[in-house]
Amino acid sequence: MNRNDKQFIAQKIRAQYMEKQVSELDELRALDAEVKKPANIFGYAFGTVSAIIMGAGMSLTMTDIGSTLGIGSPMAVGIVIGIAGMAMAIANYPIYRNILNSRREQYADEILALSEKIMNR
């Protein structure tokens, strides 16, 4: 092993033990992620639940699961459940945008100040 290889390995190991400095750009990315995370979590979770509800309604309408469960008129119940799931799925995006916009307003001053500081260097 030559001298350059030894230095490279030593620097690589040394870097693992040095304090990691957080740059302003990393801080800006973290703030941006903090703004978007709650809206994304809500959107995915609510969308998944609404799709499952809509699918349950479709299953009651199109299969004999309703009669197996003892539901007298599975078609009507399935349609109502499917429409409820569809309404939830339609409402998902406006609710997501509302959450995201309120979070953006909450963090706007901090993000704009930090981005201005980064751009003026």
C-alpha positions as CSV (number, residue, x, y, z in Angstrom):
1,M,0.0,0.0,0.0
2,N,1.5,3.3,-1.1
3,R,1.5,6.5,0.9
4,N,-1.4,8.1,-0.9
5,D,-3.6,5.1,-0.2
6,K,-2.7,5.3,3.5
7,Q,-3.5,9.0,3.7
8,F,-6.8,8.5,1.9
9,I,-7.9,5.7,4.4
10,A,-6.7,7.8,7.4
11,Q,-8.7,10.8,6.2
12,K,-11.7,8.7,5.6
13,I,-11.6,7.3,9.1
14,R,-10.8,10.7,10.6
15,A,-13.8,12.2,8.9
16,Q,-16.1,9.8,10.8
17,Y,-14.9,11.2,14.1
18,M,-15.0,14.9,13.3
19,E,-18.0,17.0,14.2
20,K,-20.2,17.4,11.3
21,Q,-20.9,21.0,10.5
22,V,-24.4,21.8,9.4
23,S,-24.5,24.3,6.6
24,E,-27.1,26.9,6.1
25,L,-28.3,25.1,2.9
26,D,-28.8,21.9,5.0
27,E,-30.8,23.9,7.5
28,L,-32.9,25.4,4.7
29,R,-33.6,21.9,3.3
30,A,-34.6,20.7,6.8
31,L,-37.0,23.6,7.2
32,D,-38.5,22.9,3.9
33,A,-39.0,19.2,4.8
34,E,-40.5,20.2,8.1
35,V,-43.1,22.3,6.3
36,K,-44.1,19.6,3.9
37,K,-43.9,16.5,6.1
38,P,-47.3,16.9,8.0
39,A,-49.2,17.6,4.8
40,N,-47.6,14.6,3.0
41,I,-48.3,12.3,5.9
42,F,-52.0,13.4,6.0
43,G,-52.4,13.1,2.3
44,Y,-51.0,9.6,2.1
45,A,-52.8,8.3,5.1
46,F,-56.2,9.9,4.3
47,G,-55.9,8.9,0.6
48,T,-55.2,5.3,1.6
49,V,-58.1,5.1,4.0
50,S,-60.5,6.7,1.4
51,A,-59.3,4.2,-1.2
52,I,-59.9,1.3,1.1
53,I,-63.4,2.5,2.0
54,M,-64.2,3.1,-1.7
55,G,-62.9,-0.4,-2.5
56,A,-65.0,-1.9,0.3
57,G,-68.1,-0.3,-1.2
58,M,-67.2,-1.7,-4.7
59,S,-66.7,-5.1,-3.2
60,L,-70.1,-5.1,-1.6
61,T,-71.7,-4.0,-4.9
62,M,-69.9,-6.3,-7.2
63,T,-69.5,-9.5,-5.2
64,D,-71.5,-11.8,-2.9
65,I,-69.6,-10.7,0.2
66,G,-72.7,-8.7,1.4
67,S,-74.9,-11.7,1.4
68,T,-72.2,-13.7,3.1
69,L,-72.1,-11.1,5.8
70,G,-75.9,-11.1,6.1
71,I,-76.6,-7.7,4.6
72,G,-80.1,-7.6,3.1
73,S,-79.4,-5.3,0.2
74,P,-75.6,-5.2,-0.4
75,M,-75.9,-3.2,-3.6
76,A,-77.4,-0.1,-1.9
77,V,-75.1,-0.3,1.1
78,G,-72.1,-0.8,-1.2
79,I,-73.0,2.2,-3.3
80,V,-73.4,4.4,-0.2
81,I,-70.0,3.3,1.2
82,G,-68.3,3.6,-2.2
83,I,-69.6,7.2,-2.7
84,A,-68.4,8.1,0.8
85,G,-65.0,6.8,0.0
86,M,-65.0,8.6,-3.3
87,A,-66.0,11.9,-1.6
88,M,-63.1,11.4,0.9
89,A,-60.7,10.9,-2.0
90,I,-62.0,14.0,-3.8
91,A,-61.6,16.0,-0.6
92,N,-58.1,14.8,0.1
93,Y,-56.3,17.2,-2.2
94,P,-58.0,20.4,-1.0
95,I,-57.3,19.5,2.6
96,Y,-53.7,18.6,1.8
97,R,-53.3,22.1,0.1
98,N,-54.8,23.8,3.1
99,I,-52.5,22.1,5.5
100,L,-49.5,22.8,3.3
101,N,-50.4,26.5,2.8
102,S,-50.9,27.1,6.5
103,R,-47.5,25.5,7.2
104,R,-45.9,27.7,4.5
105,E,-47.4,30.8,6.1
106,Q,-46.1,29.7,9.5
107,Y,-42.5,29.2,8.3
108,A,-42.3,31.7,5.5
109,D,-40.4,34.4,7.4
110,E,-37.8,32.0,8.7
111,I,-37.3,30.3,5.3
112,L,-37.2,33.6,3.3
113,A,-34.6,35.1,5.7
114,L,-32.4,32.1,5.5
115,S,-32.6,31.8,1.7
116,E,-31.9,35.5,1.4
117,K,-28.8,35.0,3.5
118,I,-27.6,32.1,1.4
119,M,-28.2,33.9,-1.9
120,N,-26.5,37.1,-0.9
121,R,-23.1,35.4,-0.2
